[in-house]
C-alpha cells in the first residue's frame, strides 16, 4: 500500500452546502425583516470571505485576530455581508440574534450534504486497512458538523485549524496531524479542493496531495471525485495517472 494514511479536507471535499450560503443567509434575515434575494446575498458572502481573508496573514488562525474570537469574527462577517448585500448597516443586537440562528443552521444536517461518492470511498479505504484523519480550516464546531452528518466515526483524529491556532497553508497543521497519527510525511496522502491551501500546505510538510475538483470535471490537474481515490492510495500518484 503506497499511502497507509489519508488526510482529508472537509468543505468542498467531503461536504458541500445543500443550497447556496446566500440562500441560507436570506432565509435567516427575512425573519428579521431584512429582505434580499439569495443570489445577491451569496455574492456578498463570498465577497466578505475574500475581503476578510485579505485582512489576515496566510496560515494564521483567523478567529484569534478578533476580540471575542469566533463570535467576534462571525459578527463582523455577518455585518459586512449584510452591508454588501443590502446597503444596510445592522446593529449589534440584530447581528447577535441573526448569528445565533445562522450558527444553528450551519451546525445542522439541513444545510450540509455529504457528496455521494464520499462514503463508498471511505468504506473501500477502510477495507484496505487505510487510516483516516481530517485536516481542515474550520472553527470549533467542526466536530459537531461531522457528527450530525454521520462522518465522525470514520476518522482517527480531526485536526481543526481554530483549535490548533494555525491554518492551512501553514505546514504546521499537517505536522500536527502527522504527529498524532505517528507517521512520516511519506506515508500520508492529503485530499483537498484548494491548491492554495491544501496543496501548498501539504507539500510544505512533505506530504503528497491530490486535488479533488468537483466544479470542473475537465480539469486535467485534478480528479473529479473520490471514485479513483482507493486506487491512488494503493498504487501511488504516478502509477495511477
C-alpha positions as CSV (number, residue, x, y, z in Angstrom):
1,X,0.0,0.0,0.0
2,X,1.6,3.3,-1.1
3,X,-0.2,5.5,1.4
4,X,-1.3,3.8,4.7
5,X,-2.8,7.1,5.9
6,X,-5.0,9.6,4.2
7,X,-5.7,13.1,5.4
8,X,-8.9,14.8,4.2
9,X,-10.1,18.4,3.9
10,X,-13.8,18.9,4.7
11,X,-15.6,21.8,3.0
12,X,-15.7,21.2,-0.8
13,X,-14.0,17.8,-0.4
14,X,-16.2,15.7,1.9
15,X,-19.3,18.0,2.1
16,X,-20.9,21.0,0.4
17,X,-23.9,23.2,1.1
18,X,-27.4,21.8,0.1
19,X,-28.3,25.3,-1.1
20,X,-26.0,28.3,-1.6
21,X,-24.7,30.1,1.5
22,X,-26.6,33.2,0.4
23,X,-29.9,31.4,0.3
24,X,-29.4,30.4,4.0
25,X,-28.5,34.0,4.9
26,X,-31.5,35.3,3.0
27,X,-33.9,32.9,4.8
28,X,-32.5,33.8,8.2
29,X,-32.5,37.6,7.7
30,X,-36.0,37.6,6.3
31,X,-37.1,36.5,9.8
32,X,-35.8,39.9,11.0
33,X,-37.3,41.9,8.2
34,X,-34.1,42.3,6.2
35,X,-35.1,41.1,2.7
36,X,-32.6,40.3,-0.1
37,X,-32.6,37.6,-2.7
38,X,-30.3,34.6,-2.2
39,X,-28.1,35.2,-5.2
40,X,-27.3,38.7,-4.1
41,X,-26.6,37.5,-0.6
42,X,-24.4,34.7,-2.0
43,X,-22.3,37.2,-3.9
44,X,-22.0,39.3,-0.7
45,X,-21.0,36.3,1.4
46,X,-18.2,35.3,-1.0
47,X,-17.0,38.9,-1.3
48,X,-16.9,39.2,2.5
49,X,-14.9,35.9,2.8
50,X,-12.4,37.2,0.3
51,X,-12.2,40.6,2.0
52,X,-11.6,39.2,5.4
53,X,-9.0,36.8,4.1
54,X,-7.0,39.8,2.9
55,X,-7.0,41.1,6.4
56,X,-5.4,38.0,7.9
57,X,-1.9,36.7,7.2
58,X,-2.0,33.3,5.3
59,X,-1.7,30.4,7.8
60,X,-2.8,32.5,10.8
61,X,-5.9,31.5,12.8
62,X,-8.5,34.0,11.5
63,X,-10.6,33.9,14.7
64,X,-7.7,34.9,17.0
65,X,-7.5,38.2,15.2
66,X,-10.8,39.4,16.6
67,X,-12.0,40.4,20.0
68,X,-14.2,37.6,21.4
69,X,-12.6,35.1,19.0
70,X,-15.1,33.1,16.8
71,X,-18.1,35.2,17.8
72,X,-16.2,38.4,17.1
73,X,-15.1,37.2,13.7
74,X,-18.6,36.0,12.7
75,X,-20.3,39.1,14.0
76,X,-18.0,41.2,11.8
77,X,-18.6,38.8,8.9
78,X,-22.4,38.9,9.2
79,X,-22.5,42.7,9.4
80,X,-20.3,43.1,6.4
81,X,-22.2,40.6,4.3
82,X,-25.5,42.3,5.1
83,X,-23.9,45.7,4.2
84,X,-22.7,44.4,0.8
85,X,-25.9,42.7,0.0
86,X,-28.4,45.3,1.1
87,X,-26.5,48.6,1.7
88,X,-27.8,48.5,5.3
89,X,-25.6,48.6,8.4
90,X,-27.2,46.5,11.1
91,X,-26.7,47.0,14.8
92,X,-25.1,44.6,17.3
93,X,-28.3,43.3,18.7
94,X,-29.7,42.2,15.4
95,X,-26.3,40.8,14.4
96,X,-26.1,38.7,17.5
97,X,-29.7,37.4,17.2
98,X,-29.2,36.6,13.5
99,X,-25.8,35.0,14.1
100,X,-27.4,32.6,16.7
101,X,-29.8,31.4,14.0
102,X,-27.1,31.2,11.4
103,X,-24.8,29.1,13.6
104,X,-27.7,26.8,14.4
105,X,-28.4,26.3,10.7
106,X,-24.8,25.8,9.7
107,X,-24.4,23.3,12.5
108,X,-27.2,21.1,11.3
109,X,-27.6,18.4,8.6
110,X,-30.2,20.6,6.9
111,X,-27.6,22.9,5.4
112,X,-24.9,20.4,4.5
113,X,-24.7,17.3,2.4
114,X,-22.1,14.6,2.1
115,X,-21.1,14.2,-1.5
116,X,-22.4,10.9,-2.9
117,X,-19.0,9.4,-3.7
118,X,-17.5,10.0,-0.2
119,X,-18.9,7.2,2.0
120,X,-18.4,4.5,-0.6
121,X,-14.8,5.5,-1.0
122,X,-14.3,5.7,2.8
123,X,-15.7,2.2,3.1
124,X,-13.3,0.9,0.5
125,X,-10.4,2.6,2.1
126,X,-11.3,1.2,5.5
127,X,-11.5,-2.2,3.9
128,X,-8.0,-1.7,2.6
129,X,-6.8,-1.0,6.1
130,X,-6.2,2.7,5.5
131,X,-6.2,5.0,8.5
132,X,-8.1,8.3,8.0
133,X,-7.8,11.8,9.5
134,X,-9.2,15.2,8.9
135,X,-7.1,18.3,8.4
136,X,-9.4,21.3,8.0
137,X,-9.6,25.1,8.2
138,X,-12.7,25.4,10.4
139,X,-14.0,26.8,13.6
140,X,-14.6,24.9,16.8
141,X,-17.9,23.5,15.6
142,X,-16.4,21.1,13.1
143,X,-16.7,18.0,15.3
144,X,-20.4,18.6,15.7
145,X,-20.9,19.1,12.0
146,X,-19.1,15.8,11.2
147,X,-21.2,14.1,13.9
148,X,-24.6,15.3,12.7
149,X,-23.6,14.2,9.1
150,X,-22.6,10.8,10.3
151,X,-18.9,11.2,9.3
152,X,-17.2,11.4,12.7
153,X,-16.8,7.6,13.0
154,X,-14.5,7.4,10.0
155,X,-11.6,9.4,11.4
156,X,-9.0,8.6,14.0
157,X,-8.3,12.3,14.6
158,X,-9.8,15.6,13.4
159,X,-7.2,18.4,13.3
160,X,-9.2,21.7,13.3
161,X,-7.4,25.0,12.5
162,X,-9.0,27.1,15.2
163,X,-8.3,24.6,17.9
164,X,-4.7,24.4,16.7
165,X,-4.2,28.1,16.3
166,X,-2.9,27.7,12.7
167,X,-4.5,27.3,9.3
168,X,-3.6,25.8,6.0
169,X,-1.4,26.6,4.1
170,X,0.9,26.6,7.1
171,X,2.7,23.3,7.2
172,X,2.4,23.2,11.0
173,X,-1.2,22.0,10.9
174,X,-0.1,19.0,8.8
175,X,2.9,18.4,11.0
176,X,0.5,18.1,14.0
177,X,-1.6,15.6,12.1
178,X,1.5,13.6,11.3
179,X,2.5,13.6,15.0
180,X,-1.0,12.4,16.1
181,X,-1.0,9.6,13.6
182,X,2.6,8.8,14.4
183,X,3.7,8.6,10.8
184,X,6.3,10.0,8.5
185,X,5.3,12.5,5.8
186,X,6.0,10.0,3.1
187,X,3.3,7.7,4.5
188,X,0.4,10.2,4.1
189,X,-1.7,11.4,1.2
190,X,-3.8,14.6,1.6
191,X,-7.0,15.1,-0.3
192,X,-8.4,18.6,-0.7
193,X,-10.1,21.0,-3.1
194,X,-7.7,24.0,-2.9
195,X,-4.3,24.2,-4.4
196,X,-3.5,27.4,-2.5
197,X,-4.4,25.9,0.9
198,X,-4.3,22.1,0.7
199,X,-1.7,21.8,-2.0
200,X,0.8,24.4,-0.7
201,X,0.4,23.3,3.0
202,X,0.7,19.6,2.3
203,X,3.7,20.0,0.1
204,X,5.4,22.2,2.6
205,X,5.1,19.4,5.2
206,X,6.4,16.9,2.7
207,X,3.0,15.2,2.2
208,X,1.8,14.2,-1.2
209,X,-1.6,15.6,-2.1
210,X,-4.4,15.2,-4.7
211,X,-6.7,17.9,-5.9
212,X,-10.4,17.0,-6.0
213,X,-12.1,19.5,-8.3
214,X,-15.9,18.9,-8.2
215,X,-16.6,22.0,-10.2
216,X,-14.6,21.3,-13.3
217,X,-14.6,17.6,-14.3
218,X,-12.3,18.5,-17.3
219,X,-9.5,19.8,-15.0
220,X,-6.5,17.7,-16.1
221,X,-4.6,18.6,-12.9
222,X,-7.3,17.1,-10.6
223,X,-9.7,14.2,-10.1
224,X,-13.4,15.0,-10.3
225,X,-14.5,12.7,-7.4
226,X,-13.4,10.2,-4.8
227,X,-14.0,7.3,-7.2
228,X,-10.4,6.8,-8.1
229,X,-9.1,7.5,-4.6
230,X,-8.7,3.9,-3.4
231,X,-6.6,3.1,-6.5
232,X,-4.4,6.1,-6.0
233,X,-3.9,5.2,-2.3
234,X,-2.9,1.7,-3.2
235,X,-0.6,2.4,-6.2
236,X,0.5,6.0,-5.7
237,X,0.0,9.2,-7.7
238,X,2.4,8.4,-10.6
239,X,1.3,4.8,-11.3
240,X,-2.4,5.8,-11.1
241,X,-2.2,8.6,-13.6
